[in-house]
């Protein structure tokens, strides 16, 4: 005989609804891209440090690694550590939403993209694909940098990852992804600095204050149950 739907199990797994923020963000992203196109009158994000950073298409590789990084961290925490999965998703929700809100009230962009690529190869084709899919507007703070840093938060905060090397690798990858956004001229270094400041605030809000109400004895029992 088939078992009916267990309402208590559904309530315990309400945290899965946090994943619904992903399509909500994508809708918001496309709306803001429409409201602030590359032809708009925007504030240009740039500083003297950008002139010292040369275009290098090799950095498109860590740039693209952002997508599987966020996915892998999310799936790992969802399966292994529900309380920290919630913190991870709260961090993404706050960071990405604040970024959209800032771009909405303060139209911005950057004019760093090369008019002509110094080389023509498969990697520059990958950069061209990024440029075509994502305009040079709505760049500060960088969502790419926010996501990478938040992923490092998720790995470093969970007890299910005990390897110090893996934790340090996550920090290194986050730093490399942030740097990559500047070397492929998708972002100004100002965008990354703004993301660092925002992520510092997110860490205090989520991993200091919100964590106190989530990481409780009851949630530890839930995490142990999920492990089994």
N, C-alpha and C positions, 0 to 999 in steps of 0.2 A: 504494500500500500504506500502510495506517495505521501510524503509529509506536506502539510500545508505551509503557507508562508509564515514564518516566525516573526511576529512584529517586534519582539524584543531584539532579535538579531538585526533587523532593519534599523532600529533606533541606535543600536551600538555602532552601526556603520554609516551614520549620518555624515561622518567626516569625509566620506567619498564625494559628497556634494561639493566640496571645496574645489574639486577638479573642474566643475562647471564654470569656474572663473576664466578658464583658458579661452573658450569661445567668446565669452563676454569681453575679455581683453582684446581679442582679435577684431571684434566688431568695433570697439572703441578706437583701436589703432587705425583701421581703415577710414573711420569717420574723421579723425583728426588729420589724417593724410589728405583727405578731401578738402577739409576746411583750411588747411595750411599747405597748399601745394608748393612745388619748387619755384613757381612764378610769383609767390606771395611776397609781400613786403615784410621781411622777417629780420630779427636781430641776428647778426652773424657771430657765431661762436668761434673764437680764435685767440691765440696768444703767441708770444714770441717762441715758446718751446715747440710749437707746431712746425716752425721753419727749420728746426734742427732734426726733425724726424723725417727721414726719407721714405718715399713710397717703396714698399717691398711686398711683392705678391705672395711670398712664402708664408706670410702671416695669415693668409686666408684660410690655411689649414686649421690652426687653433680657433680662428673665428667661427668656422663651421662646427667645430667640436662643441660649441655652446649648446646646440640642440640636443645631441645625445646625452650631454652632461646633465642638463636639467631633467631630462626624462629618466635617466638611470637613477639619479638621486631620489627623485620623486617616487619611483616604483619601489626602490629599496626601503625607504622609510615607510611607505604605505604598508608593505608586507612585514617588515621587521620591527618598526618602532612607530606606532600610531601617534603617540603624543608629539614626537618630534616631526612627524609628517604634518601635523596640524600647524606647528610653529613654522615649518618650511613654507607651507602654503600661505599662512598669514603674512609672512615676510614678502612673498611674491605679490600677493594681493595689494599690500600697502605700497610696496616699491613701484610696481607697474602702474597702479592707479594714480599715485602722486605724480609720476612722470607724465602721464597723459594730461592730468589737470594743469601742471605747469606749462606744458606746450599749448594748452588751450587758452590760458589767460596771458601767456607770454610767448607769442609766435617766434620761433627761433629756427636756425639752420646753420649750415656751414658751407664754406666755399673752398674746400681744400682738395676736392677730387681733381686728379690730373686730367687735363684736356686730351692729352695723348699719352698712352702708356709707354714707358721706356722699353718694354719688351712685349713680345706677342707670343704667348704660350698658353698651356692649359690652365695655369693658375690665374693668369690675367683674365681668361675667359670666365673663371669662377667669380672674380671680382666684378666683372661686367654684369654678371647675373645678379649679384647683390645690388649693384647700383640700379639695375632695371626694376628690381622688385621693391626696393626701399629708397624713397627719395632722400635728398640731402636736407630735408626739413625735420623738425621735431626731434632734435638730437640731445638736448640737455634737460635733465640728466640722461645718461645712456642706459637704456633698458638692458642692452647686452651686458654692460658692466654690472648692473644691479643683479641680474640673474646669475652671473658667474660668482659674484661675491656671496649671494644668498645660498647658492649650492655649496660653497665652502663652509658656510655657517652650518648647514644641514649635516654635512659629513663630520665636522669637528665636534658637533654637539651631541651626537648619538653614541651611546655605549655599545651599539651593535657593531660599530667599526672600532676595533681595539688597536689596530696597527697604526703606530705613530707615523710610519712612512706614508701610508695611504692618506692620512689626514694632511700631512705636509704636501703630498702630491696634489690634493684638492686645492690647497692654498696656492701652490705654484701654478696650477692650471687656471685658477681664477685670475691671477696676476697676468699670466700670458694672454688670456683672452682679452683682458682690459687693454693691454699693450697692443694687441693685434688690431683692435678697432682704430687705433691711431696710425699704425703702419700701413694699413690699406686705405687710409684716408676716409673712413666711414664716420669717424668722430674726431673732434678736437680733443686735446688732452684736458681742456676745461670741462668737457662733458664727463670725462672719467673722474676728475676731481669732485665734481658735483655729485656723482654717484657714490663716491667714497663717503662724502659727508652724509648723504641720505641714508646709506647703509649703516653708518654709525648710529644714527637716530633709530633706524629700524631695529638694530640689535638691542638697544636699550629698551625700546618699547616691547618688543616681542620676547627676547631671550632673558630679560630681567623681570619685567612686570607681568606680561601675559603668561610666561612660563610658570610662575608661582601658582596660578590657578589650574594649569593643565598638568604639570608634572606633580601629581599628588599620589598618595598610596593607592587610590582606586585606579589611577591611570597606569601605575606600575603593574598592577595586576592584569590590566587589559593588555599591556605590552607583552607580559609573560604568556598570556593566553594566546596571543597572536603568534608568538614564537613557536609554541607547541603545534 
